[in-house]
Amino acid sequence: MNRNILIGGAWPYANGSLHIGHIAGLLPGDVLARYHRACGDKVYFVSGSDCHGTPVAIRAKAEGKTPREISDHYHEEFTDCFKRLGFSYDCYTKTSDEAHKEFVREFHRKMYEGKYVYEKETPQAYCECCGSFLADRFVVGTCPKCGEPARGDQCDACGTVLDPENLKEPVCATCKNPVTFRPSTHLYLAVTKLEKELRELVNSGKYWRKNAIAFTNRYIDEGLRDRALTRDLDWGIPVPKEGYEKKSIYIWAENVLGYLSAAKQVTDRNGESFEELFGENATHYYVHGKDNIPFHTIILPALLLAHGRGYHLPDRIVSSEYLTLEGRKISTSRNYAIWVKDLLDRYDADSLRYYFLANGPEKKDADFSWVEYVNDHNGELLGAYGNFINRSLAFVNKYFGGIVPEGCLSADWESTLHDLYTATSDRIEKGCFKDALEGVFEVVRKANKFFDEQEPWKTRTSNEEACRNTLYQCVQIIANLAVLLAPFLPFSSEKVCNWFNQDESWTYKSVQAGYVLPEIGILFERLDKSVVDEERAKLPRT
């Protein structure tokens, strides 16, 4: 039975270019989407650019442009990067899109009628120098609990959730001048009234990553706090309530609703049911980095619950840890980062996907190393997988005229391949992408060993029947490896599947003897080790 699958990838801020940390956290979403489509499921893989809020407004002011000009520029850049990396979004939109804004306004209108929204006057940080109210994360100071530097929303050192007025010596993150606090009336979401439902949600999170469970329980145990739904900002979605005409919906209360607005665009376009997708008979994955956990496990569910319509709550939280770069924390302000748009100009997309999925921050922090990248590309992708395909099919072309020879797949190989489909499915659906990829590459290594042990270069003249049987089996192995790796390595898998005139459906493949292979190309090029020093030299030293 086909399933309804929603896959929501986190929405990157449209105030600067994508770096490798973004990709490491978001790639699992595309693996899930491609896998579920191959299984015949109805997939809605959605995301978009986060265009509103203070970060974009500040970038615009610094460059003498409008927030829309800045956000549209980066949205186009993001769209191009995701396309070149093979992200198969069913809808990649932006929060400044009219369809999103109208959906959010209607959602909020309905939510304001319920029992979880109330009005309260509260002090809000204001920067006299910048002449604007500040979002919590743009107020910095000292954490009152541990004494370390902290933002106005959270202390990364001790994990304490904060309000800007709690900070010691608060200053504007942009101009470093002290901030003042002005009273302002806003709408608040009574998250504290939803503690029971949120606890039940995290306790039922069978397929949540451990970091998501731990973080969410900590937030709840330390005491939930009600959250402002509105802010005194010009750049945002206008609040759909009388008396709030000069205020905007707070960014956190509208960007996570993008999963719903984008999904609705897809269902409307396809003539399908949005209500069914957000009803009981669906599975929802949310894919993001560690810093976005509370927005997907507390904020989004709280908004959905407060709305009162019975929207489907998150099922599977795929939350990555942090990625560092050559042993140091990525810093966009210091330009200590590798920008995705530059990376894609120089390296193969499947090569990058392989590295970030095989070495990414899935269960613990991970480090991007140029030495490891080059070694993994040359050793695993080229040396193991690409080499097995090339040596096998080149042999068929050279000695059998490109015609798949007669043969019989051994019981051992048939069992290995069938079992690999089952194991890979289980690992992908549980969010264990490293294990899934490694499981396939274990079979790649087994296949290379099989080729070596069968010695077709010898049996070609000493026992032609054995040689034909060896090559026939190698062709069957390749045909199935291409399908199993398609969610991870879509570009190279598409080439191999085209060579065999087969689709990428998640079923065992068989290539008939007598099939004539087309001209076969090289899947991966070797990377010279000089790449390591060249790339490291581009990174700032301080």
N, C-alpha and C positions, 0 to 999 in steps of 0.2 A: 504493500500500500504506500503510495506516495505521501510524503510528509510536507507540511508547510514549515519552511525554515526561514527565520529572520536572522540575519547576521549584521550587526551594527558595528561598524568600525569607528573609533574615536575621531572627532572632528578637529583637525589641526587649526591653530590660530592663524588667521591670514594676516600676520604682521611681520613675517620673515620667512625665509626659505626653509624647506624641509631638510632635516639632517638625518644621519643614520639611526639615531635613537628613535625617531618617529617610525621609520621603516621596520626596525626590529620588532616594535610592538604591534604593528598593524598587519604585517604579512600573514600571520595565522588566519586572519579573516578571509583572505583570498583562497588559502588552502581549503578552508571549510566550504566556501562557496563552490569552488570547482569540484570538490569531492561530492558534495550533496547533489549537484547538478548531474554528475556522472552516475549517481545512484538513481536518478530519475525523480528526485524530490523537486518540489516547487520552491525555488530559492529567491529570497529578496535580500540582496547584499547592498546595503545602503550606507552612505556617509556624506560628508560635505565639508566645506570650509567654514570655520567659525569666524564670522566677519564683524560682529558687533563688540561693544565693550571698550573699556579704557585702553587695553594694549594697542588696539588698532588706531584709536583716536590719538594716542601719544605719538605713534610712529608717523601718522599723517601730519601732525603739527610740526614734528621735527623736520620733515621733508617738504613742508609748504604745500601739501596736497590735501585733498579731502579724504575722509575715512573710506568712502566708496572707491575712490581711485586706488588707494593702497590695497584694500581688501580684494577688489576685482583683479588687480595685477597678480597678487599671490594666489588667488583662486585659479587663475589660468595656468600659472606655473605648477601648482599642485596637480591640476588635472592632467597636464602633460607628463609630469613625473610618474603619476600612478599608471597612466596608460603605457608608458615605456617600460614600466616594471611588470606589466601584465596583470594589474589589478582589474578584476572583471566585475566592477560595480554595476548593479542594475540601475542605480541612480546615485550619481555623485553631484550634489547640489551645493547651495550655500545659504547661510542663515539670512542673507539680505535678499534672497529670492522671494517674490511676492507670494508664491504658494506656501512657503514656509511661514512667512509673517502672518498670513491670514489664518492658517491652521493654529498657530500659537495663540493669536488673539482670541479665537473662538474657544480654544481649550481653556484659556484663563477666564474668559467670561463665565463659562460653565462652572469652573472651579471656585470662583468668587461667590457663587450662590450657595456653596456648601458650608459645612460647619468647621472647616479647617483653615479658613482664611480670616484674618482680623487686622485691624488698623492699630498702629502704634507710633508714637513719636520717639525718635531715637537720635543720639548724636552721630553725625556722619562726618568722616574726615574730609577736610577741605584744605587745598593748598592755595595760599594767597598768591604765591609766585606764579603758579601755572594757571590760576584763575578758574579752578574747577574742583568739583567733588571727586574723590578718589575711590576706586574699587578697593576692597580690602587688601588684595594682593599687591597693591601699589603703595601700601603704607608699610614701612619697615622700621624696626627698632629692636629692642632687647626683650627676649621672652621673660615674663615675670616668674615663670616656674623654674627654668634651668639657667637663665642668664646668658644664653647663646643668642646670636643674631636670629631674627625671625621676621616673617611677613605678618601682615595683619589678619590673615585667615588661618595660618597654621605655623607651628614651629617644626621645621624639618629635623632639628636635633633631638627633640624629645617627643615629637608627635602630638603635642597638645593643640587642640582646636582653640583658636583665639578670635577675638574681635579687636579691631584696630585700637579702640580706646583702652584695651588691656595692656598694650605694649608700653614699655618704658622708653622714654625719649623718642616718640614716633616722628619720623620724617618722611617726606615724599620720596618715593623710589626713583623718580625721574630727575628732580632738581636738587635733592638732598636738603631742602629747607624744612624747618619744623612745620608740622601741620597743626591746624586748629580743628575744633569740633563744633559743628553747627547743628542745632536741632532741626529735624526734618521728619515729616510724617510719611510713613510707608505702609504697604500691605505686607503682612507676614504669613508664612505657612507654618501651621502648628505641627511641626515634625514631632514634638514631644508627645502629642496625642496618638501617634502612630507607632509607639515603641513595641507594642505587642505584635502587630502585623509585621514589623521589620525584623523582630527576633524570629518569628516563625519563618520568614523568608530565608534568612541566613541559615537557620537550622535545617531547612529543607534543601539547601544548596549542595546537592550530591556531586554536581560537576563544577563547583566553584574551585578556583585555584586556592591553595592554602593561604597565600598572602591576602586574598580577598576576604576569606573567612576571618582571619586573624584581625585584619584592619577594621572590618565592619563590627565585629564583636567588641573591639576596643572602643570604637566610637560610641557604641550603644552603652557599654559598661561605664564609660567616663561621664556619661550624661548627654543625651541628645539636646540640641538647642534649636529653637525656632529660627527660621531663616527668612530674611527679607526677600520679597518677591519683586520689589521695585527699587529703582535707583534714580538719583538726580543726574541723569546723563542725557546728552542730546543724541548721541549715536547709538540707536537701538530700536526696538520695536515699541511703539507707543502703547501705554497701558490702557486697556479697554474699560475704563471706569471714569465716571464723571468726577471732576476735581483733580484728576491725575494727568491732565493733558500735557503738562511740562515734564513729566517723568517717563522713564522707559522701563520695560520689563528687565529685571536683573538678568545678566547673561547666563548665569547657571540655571535659571528657571525657564530658559527658552532653547538653549543649544541642545540639551539632551532630548528635548521634544522633537528635534530634527529627525530622530530615528522614525518617529511616527509620521511626520510630515513627508519625509522622503519615501517611506513605504507606501503612503497613500498615493503619491504621484505614480508609483509603479502599478499599484492595483487599479487605479483609475485608467491608466494608459492601456492596461491589458484587459480591462473589463472584468476584473476579479474582485473578490470581496475583502475589503479592508477589515471589516468586523470579524471575518473568519480568521484572518491572519493574527489579529489581536484577541482572539477568543481562546478557548481551552485547547483545541486540537492543533497546537503549533508548538514549535521549539524555538526559543530565542537565545541566540549567542550575543554577548557583548565583548568586543575585543579592544583592549586599550593598555596603557602603561600603568605602572604602580601608582603614580600620582593622581590618576583619575578614578581610583577604586571607589571612594565615597560618593562620587557623582553618579555611579552606576548601581551601587548597592544600597544607597540611602536616599539620595536626592531624587533620582528617576523613579524609584518605587514609591516614594512619598508623594510625588506629583501625580502619579497614576492612581494611587489609592485615594488621594484627596479629590480627584476629579469625580469619582463616584460612578464611573461608567462600567467598571469591572474589567478594565484593560489588563491584558496578559502581563504578568510580572517577569523579570529576568529569570531564565532557567540556568544558563551556563555562563559563568564569568571567566573570561580568558584574559587574565591580567598579568602582564609581564613585569619583570623586575627592571633594574636600571642597566643601561649599556654605557660603559666608559670607552675612552679612546686612547689607545697606547698607554694604559695604566692611569689616565687622568680623567677627571670629570669633564664631560662636554660642556663648553661655555660659549653660548652664541654671542654674548656681549664682548667676549675677548677673541671672537672668531676662531676659537679652538673647537673646530667641528669639521666633519666631512659633509659637504652639501650634496644632496642626492642628485640635483640637476648636473653637477660637475662629474659625479661618479658615473652616471649613465652615459656621459660623453666618451668615457674611456674604457668601460668594462661591460661585458656581456650580462644581460639582465638575469638569465638563469644562473649564471655564476654567482651574482650577488644574492639572489634568492636562496641558493643552496647554502651559502656561508651563513646568512642571518638566521636561517631555519635550523641549521645543524649546530650553530654556535651561539644562538641568541640567548637573551636573558629570560628563558622560559620559567625556570624555578628558582633561579638565583641570579645575582648580578653577573654580567658577562663583560668581557673586554674585547673591543675590536682591535686586532693586531694585523698590520700589513704582512708580517712574516707568515702568520697563520693563514691569512687569506690566500696568499700566493701558494703556500704549501697545500692547502685544502683543494684549491682549484686544480693544481697540477697533479696532486696525488690521488684524490678521490674522483672528482668530476671528470677530468681528462684521463688520468692514468688508470682508473678502475672502470668507470661506466663508459666513457667515450671510447676507450681502448678496446673494451670487449665488443662493443657494437662494430667498431671499425674493422677489427681483425677478423671477425666472423663474416660480416657482409662483404668485405673486400675479398675474402677467400672464395665465397660463393660466386662473386663476379668474375674472379680471375680463372677459377678452375671448373666452374659449372655453368659458365655463360650467363651468370646472373639469374639462373633458374633454381628455385628452392628444390633441393634434392629429396628423394624418397627417404623416409625414416620413420622411427617410432619413438615417441616421448616415453622415457622410462617412468615406472610407477613412482620412483623417488622424486623425480622432477615434477611430475604432475601433482603429487601431494604437496611438494614444497610451494609451488605456485598457487594452488588453491588455498592452502593455509595462509599464504602471505596476503591474499585479498582480505581474508577474515581478520587477521591480526592488524593489518594496516587500517582497516575500517574502525576497529575497536579503539585503536590508539588515537586516530584523528578525532573521533567523536568525543573522546575523553579529554581532548586538548593536549595530548602528549605527542607533539609534532616532532620533537627530536627523536623520540623512540621510534616513531613511525618511519622517519627518514632513514635512521640507522638500520632498522629491520630490513628495509628494501636493499640498502647497500651491503648488508651481510650476504644477501642472495647474489648481488652483483659480484662480490668477492668469490663466492662459491662457484659462480658461473665461469669466472676467469680461471679458477683452479681446475674446473672440469675441462675447459678448452686445453689447458696445459697438459693434463693427465691423458687426454685422448689423443694428443699429438697428431692432429689431422695432416700436418705437413709431412708426416711419415706415412700414415695410413693411406694417403692419396695414391701412393704407388704400391704399398705392400698389402693393403686390404681396403679397396675402394668402397665396399659396402659399409664398413665401419666408419670410413671418412664421411660418406653421405649421411649416415645416421647421426654422427656428431654434429654436422652442420645443420641438419634438419632440427635437431633439438636446440641448438643455439638460436636459430631463428624464432622458435616458439618462445624461448626465454626472453628474447629481446622484445617481441611483440607485447608480452605481458608486462615487462618492466616499464615500457613506455606508458602504459595505462596507469600503472601503480605510481609512477613518478609525475604524471600529468598535473596533479594539484600543486606539486612543489616546483616543477620545472616545465611550465606550459609551452615555452617556445621550442625547446628541443624535442619534447614529447610529440608536439604537433607534427614536426618534421618526420619523426620515425613512424608515427601512425599513418601519415600520408604515403610513406614508402610502401607500407603494407596494405594501403587502401582500407584501413579499419577505422572505426570510430573510437571515442574515448570512454564509452560506457563502462561502468564498473563491473565488468563480467570477464570471465576467462576468455582469452583470444587464441585462435588457432589459425595458422597460415598453411594453406594447402600446398603439398608438393606440386611442383610444376608452375607455381606462381612466379612471374617474371618481375624481378626487382627493377625499379627505375634507376637512374643515375644516383649514386649515393654520395652525399657530401660529408665534410668534416663537421662534427657538432661543436667542438670546442678547440680553441687555439691555446697553445702553451703560453704561460706568462713568464717573461724573463725575470730573473731575481733582482735585476736592477730596479724594477718597479718599487721595491721596498724603500730603498734610499731616496728615490725620486719623490715618492709620496710623503715620506716622513719629513723631507726638507721643506715641504709646503706648509707644514704645521707651525704655528708661532711657538717660540721656545719659552715664552713666559705667559 
